[in-house]
């Protein structure tokens, strides 16, 4: 009897994990990763596959739960039937990878639960009222509040309490509790979105690529720059007082952050281009702090790939890598190779374009104050990077001396040789020492360092500093030096009046240029303009500068 019971539970698990809906959709040429209800909602599944396929796959999923209960009922043991329902549900949520490969579907399993309840009622394993109660509670909560997540958990909780009140053995009661735990775990991301205010309600048309001709959808990956930024997502705000009271250590928060997969924590709304097109942008985050990108690049690349897959599931057509995400995976190349069905960009072209657009104005204002550019010394910090080298190439013909500062002196010399051939009258020097900044009248900085690199001892009075670094390369204390002017770079104001539930740290209604590039690609549909790898084409830089002006994006001076 024990062997038969174990065999029936194993069969119930396998029945629950059977890829029946997956097979139907796949044979119909549908990408199953972007047609599931876990992220998009039933209305969007209907939009993608049509009512016929949606009904067939829904019926098949419900049949899995019903069949598992029907088989278990053959031994006339109500406790085994409830256990079989749990086994079928777990099989659906966590199927063997052999059935689906490395990307199993991420469905909610609500229809499997419905089949389980129907099976329990039909076989008499539980009274009709106990099986019907969770359905009634689900309908009530969904109708009143609109959240499928809350409705499902409330329904499963009602079933758990009903089983606890029935004269069934401990195995059945533990199985019902197991259903509640499994559902809670499956819905943990949706619960986080409810806290963040980004979970859609029933009936809300979630933006998807191609759903509306006047609306495009993008996604952008961010991360906290400091532990303080970690609390900006409401789902993590409860941790702050625990850390401040010493109940949770900073190391514990960091460890938790490294274990979290990418999640949707916000959304940019209200962006409308001058030609009337709406741009919706999801903000995704795997909350890695800056030092992790340096110390564990493999983890960062893995999280970026997971973020790209989530962006695709959410219906985005373009996925931007912001801040330190922009340098992972060979600056996005490996991420794009792993997720080829969505356009990925590191934002380098428009970032360079905003700098290219801003530099003439900076130099003009500098000269307007009576300072001779041809006798001025300009320093470029982070000159081993593409953006900073582009700055050096732009300013070299206009100043008397350029100091190129970077970590790799050999690479700096090769870059300097190129500049010397193009600007024969300008003195070009290379160094790894920040002490040489003391000579500079103008400093342009664009590093990927997570901490400030320029401090008061590096800067003389009256210096102008253009800081493109994110986070800032210039320490706040530098502003106290007499005559010093610090100019932030790469900040853009999208058209239409943008709003966001997350503070991006760039000022109200403003975004970094790399995010703006993501939005421009989505708005124009010119996906081949994406920025990947260390090279940035001049024609793409010019394209983003021109299209930004056409669409209504403004560089913030």
Phi, psi and omega in degrees: 000319179295319179296316180298319179297314179298321180294319179295322178293321177296316178297321178298319177298316181292323176297315179298327182272354182302129185276054185291309178296320177304316182293318180299313181293318182297317180291343178269005178079021182262137175282107188291341181286342181241022178232020182262159184279349185300320182250329193257337182091153185301320183297328180279331171297316177301320180296320184283318188246348181088159186295327182298303180295322180298319180292317181298313181293324177296317180296320180295319179296316179296324180297329179297314178295319181295316182295320179300317180291321181298318179293317182294331182291348182296339180262003175054051179228103183303324180297319179295325179296316179295320176297322178295324176298317176298317181298317180296319180295316178296323178296321178292320182284327185228066183289155175301136183297338179299335181277334187233349186084204185280353182232073178294156179295159185238044182291161181285330182084012181298323182287328174297318177298320178298318177296322177298313181297319179296318180296318179296323180288314183295320182277350180078015179297325173227156178300155182304319183297325181290328178279328181279333184304311181298328179292318179295316179297317178304310182298320181294313181292318179297319180290324183280315188258328177091357181261119178296323179302307181296321181295317180296312181296322178295320179295316179293323176298318178298319178294319179299317179292324179295315179296322178299330182274346182277155178282057177252161182287172181298331180297318179293319180294321177292324178295318178297319176295323177298323176299317180294317180295315180297318179294318179299319179293319180296325185265011184300321179292320178296323176297320176298321179293325176298318178295322181282347182080024183243003179277124180289149175267166176303134178092343178284130179280102180289132181300137176218149177301128175084359182288319180231142182288336183259012182220135176238157185232131178230170175219152184219136184262125179236174175205157178291137177279330180221171177297328178299321178295335181302327183281352184295333174279125187298334181292342179252359185299331181296339181285333187303307180297331179292321178291318181296330179271359179080009180282334175232132182278155175299322178298324178294320178295317180298318180296318177298317181300322182288341181270350186274132174284163179303147182217157175274118182245352182193180180205139173266127180231165176087002179278122180221122183286168183296339177267010173091006181274132178273141176238119174256138183225120174279138174259116180253152180210137159245111198285058176282137176277158189308323183294337180293326180297327178280318188273335183220069183296332179294319177297316181298318179295319179298318179293324178296321178295317177297323177296321179295321178294320178296319179301319179295317179297326181284353176100010179281152177252345178226139181233118181259143178256115184256159178052233184283348172298332185293344182255354183282157176058047181057047179056043174097345183299313182291328178293315179296322179294325181283332181230077188285346187271007175225143180284130182239137179221145176265000174077009186295326185293309182288329174301313177297323180295320179295324177293315180301323180286328185278328187300314179304320179293321178296313181294323180295316179292325178298314180291328182295341178272015176084018182256130187279112181298323183292345178250003183274152175252127179245137177248141178240115183263133184085028188292352172287341182276160183296314184295311182294322177296324176299323176296313181300319181294326180288318187271340186306316181290349190252351182238168182281328184211140176237126175256117180261120183244129179200183183268335184249100185295326181295315177294321177302318181295321178296318178294319180297324179299321177297316180293321181297324178292325183276332183231077188293336183271357183257134176281126181242122177236152179237147181197160173254003185262129177283346180297333181291347178299338182298338180279341193280139171271331178231136176234128174244124185229135180207076179255170175252022181285135181288348182237159176303146180239348182245122184235171184307325181293348181265350193237134176266159179303143176086002181285141172262134182233123175258109188256106179265351183296143174224109003292171188303139176280338186262124178293146183302332183293341180296329183298342181281348180288133183303131174079356181285136176238121178255121184247116178288143181243164174070028179252132187230144176253111179292157181283152170101346182091076185285142172234154181207146176274357180241133176279111181278358177070023178242009183098153184297130178074017183233151183223161173288157183299327180296324176290320178300323177299317178303315181294320182293321177299315180298319183290322183271337184076006181269077188291336180289352178278001183304152179258118178222146178075184186281346185263141177234119183286137179300323181295328177286323176302312180296322180301312183292324178296316181292314183291327177301317179294320180294319185277344178104011175283139182236132174283130181275123182284000000 
